[in-house]
């Protein structure tokens, strides 16, 4: 499998958080996101911190669990990733 670049990893994380079923949104914690995105712990921490800093994700600190949710800006970014992929796909 070819290595993913930074944009692919960001897109994967945004899709994972966006696609979480409503009843399982509170399970989108750091460990779950890293597992589903196939990232090491340091990579997971770095990318999640980046996405929160860019305001694409927010960390909801709902006691007793903290979990990630995608923002409107994050959904727009995900939409743009999809449009770019469609435009780059051969006809």
Secondary structure, DSSP 8 states (H G I E B T S, - for coil): -----HHHHHHHHHHHHHT--GGGGGG--HHHHHHHHT--HHHHHHHHHHHHHTTSEEEEEETTEEEEEE-HHHHHHHHHHHHHHHHHS--
